[in-house]
Amino acid sequence: MSSELRSRKVYGQVEGYMARTLLKACGFTEEELNKPLVAVVNSWTNIVPGHVHLNTVAEAVEAGVRMAGGTPLQFHTIAICDGIAMGHRGMRYPLPSRDLIAASIEMMVEAHQLDGMVLIGSCDKIVPGMLMAAGYLNIPAILVNGGPMLPGCYRGEKITGRRALEMQFLNILLGPSKDLEKQTREISEVVVPGCGSCQGMYTANTMGCLTEALGMSLTGSATIPAVDARRLRIAKQSGIQIMKLIEQGIRPRDIMTYEAFENAIRVDMALGGSTNTVLHLPAIAAQVGIEIPLDLFDRLSRETPHLCNMDPSGPYTVQELDEAGGIPAVLKELEGDIHLNALTVTGKTIGENIKDAVVINSEVVRPKSNPVHKEGGLAILKGTLAPNGAVVKQAGVDPGMLKFEGKARVFDSEEDAQEAIMSRKINSGEVIVIRYEGPKGGPGMKEMLKPTAALIGTGLGNSVALVTDGRFSGATRGPCIGHVDPEAMSGGPIAVVKDGDVISIDIPNRRLDLKIPEKELQERLKKWKPPEAKVKKGVLDVYSKIVKPTSKGAGFLY
């Protein structure tokens, strides 16, 4: 096998003398350097709860690689906590970091010509960034996610990060008091009780689940809690399995096929996953030469029932999904609709992997005959306000708000909208429009969890809609429509909406329309001029100039 390894061209024979010598300076022996060299790509940091334990996971991966006859070489990549970045200028950075993560892995693996890689990540942009790198590099690869956090418990009640944020805004609106201060302190002690990605089907856990559905992580791995010993065992097994993938020559492009992406999207719809998947899956697919149009999400959503009533819109956490059978159980329930012949990192097909899977709790993983909703969790809307598309998590929308018309209240930044909501300047029946927060205009396409949580906290969650060219956290619920494309900074119709314009939302019929005459819309667009850029230097300035539109994944690589 060693003669076929690409690392031999760098570290073998006389030509590899210097490279071999430099690794010996790191403590590696001649025997270790004669084995396959496996990158262990770790996003450990003690800033992010989803990643604070990944040093231990990486040790288990390295042990597995060594057990199977390989030599692990570990390096790190960056990891941003969206929760910490939320609601201030820092939220401009997470989405651009996804492509930088992919680029950093590409640079390290290509510069050192390693033979395979185990990718260890957990949170929102890290997992998709790692999968982008795997698709582009196309060397044997397997992803190990860090696992979900356990739910918190407050005064005998299960609590998650989403509910805590909504409670925070409710308490702020009620005004300061000693009871408020005491309650806030108590909640902060228990709501996120330890390591792992946030407890519900938010972006991090959605992407972990879709990685398994894609076939890029071991069967059953996505939902194992971060603190469970099974997490370390699956990490060791992943280290062992990467050696088999190297030996068998199984690569990401053998696994991440068009059929695999269809499987992942169907699982996404069944889970009621994060709207951010509409950005990430197309960006990952692009690295393997596959186009995933928005229309595919909508078609599969219409065909795939919503089976799992997960937090934030439902009561169940990812821990409970794990106890119900995890992603194998969801795939088993969808068995008649998925591509069972899709290859996975197990070396077997999806069909073989789920042959013996069972649904242990049919309340958490509902049967197709009794779904939460007949359609999947996401819907793609188009119309005069979003000619290229927009996305809404329809699973989190009250039935009474699926069709809605209201007068626009227009804001050119998240901060201005947030101030208006908190000052109770928004009225029931209105449509909040937040623009110039897209990939170019933000720049960086900030998440809008604080405004959406504030709407719920003020009691407007089911009487006010929100439309933006920015995006939402996976923890968002309610009639919140994001990713409006073209964005305002590109001269899309959202740039010329005025206060008082009527906006029509029709989720069942997939429409999002600005109800003004076509002639008036075109006259407004002709007069429109782009505003001054919010950021004029640094990585965000570069990103704003080269980023693709949201309908293409909002990336800038490849």
Secondary structure, DSSP 8 states (H G I E B T S, - for coil): -GGG-TTHHHHSTGGGHHHHHHHHTTT--HHHHTS-EEEEEE---SS-TTTTTHHHHHHHHHHHHHHTT-EEEEEE-----HHHHTTSGGGGSHHHHHHHHHHHHHHHHHHHT-SEEEEEE-STTHHHHHHHHHHHH-SSEEEEE--B---EEETTEEE-HHHHHHHHHHHHHH---HHHHHHHHHHHHHSS-SSSB-SSSSHHHHHHHHHHHHTSS-TT-TTS-TTSHHHHHHHHHHHHHHHHHHHHT--HHHHS-HHHHHHHHHHHHHHT--TTHHHHHHHHHHTTT----HHHHHHHHHHS-B---BTTTSSB-HHHHHHTTHHHHHHHHTTTTS-TT-B-TTSSBHHHHTTT---S-TTTS--TTS-SBSS-SEEEEBSSS-TTEEEEEGGGS-GGGSEEEEEEEEESSHHHHHHHHHTT---TT-EEEE-S-STTTTTS--B-HHHHHHHHHTT-TTT-EEEESSB--TT--SSEEEEEES-GGGT-GGGG--TT-EEEEETTTTEEEE-S-HHHHHHHHHH------S--SSHHHHHHHH---GGGTS----
